[in-house]
């Protein structure tokens, strides 16, 4: 690309950002560099989640834990509890772990370049590049779905995924200006979240109208090329709702690694694609008792599969298990329960009324 064309694109986007850039709780404008802790926190929260959802969580976290040291000193359960509703709990566990590493091994200061950031727990290439650009004003090129869409259209890149991402990164790197890389990256994020939308880009209002390859070629609706999506598998399981003689329900903590790691749950069988005959499921229950199968099914969709749980209930169980945690049904909100477990609690409640 000719240097003059590049400069025109840089200037047009930055001018637009100065006027139309979003006011976000973690963002500072007019050349003021934000606190890397706040940039990091927002980027972790924004993975797979919308800006509108993240806003209240960000305010809550920064009010409770205003510094990375404060977050590192918090206990994991309180962080998981505060994270409820943002999903993907592995991120919350890594968030806490990362805060611990920054506090203990970096004296509370985030590394100020991409390679250093990449060594921290929970920080992948996109997040490292975004933090390096926004917090440290480095010419780094974070490429997520939004930026991939904007740049593939701007440069009219017609390659399909997965090769598309590296082509976009190559095209983007020289476009990032020397003086304001952080603002430029955030401007692209804003453009992708507003005018250059997936379905109906508003090209006439775009700062890159007249400089955009896809617009000129009338291919905005065709780009970026999409891969064919594989259907998600369906898995089944049996969840055990076990009440003791006080009416409290048995909870257990999921393993730290893996899906919903470290969260609380009602005991259940494995979740598998084959059906669960009840007799087989009862053999893996935490207690041998008389079970009642509740009508209906609790369904929940995770990133990679749909889950369907049948709930069986028993009461008056004198369960004595190491590590067993009991909660009265109306105090379940005190525990870090993921959404699928809340659905089970609601299902039981509904079946009993
Ligand atoms: S002109 Fe249209 S397609 Fe091109 S970057 Fe702007 S909004 Fe996107």
Boltz pocket constraint, residues with backbone or C-beta under 6 A from the ligand:
constraints:
  - pocket:
      binder: B
      contacts: [[A, 150], [A, 153], [A, 154], [A, 195], [A, 196], [A, 197], [A, 201], [A, 202], [A, 203], [A, 204], [A, 206], [A, 207], [A, 208], [A, 209], [A, 210], [A, 212], [A, 213], [A, 214], [A, 215], [A, 220]]
      max_distance: 6.0
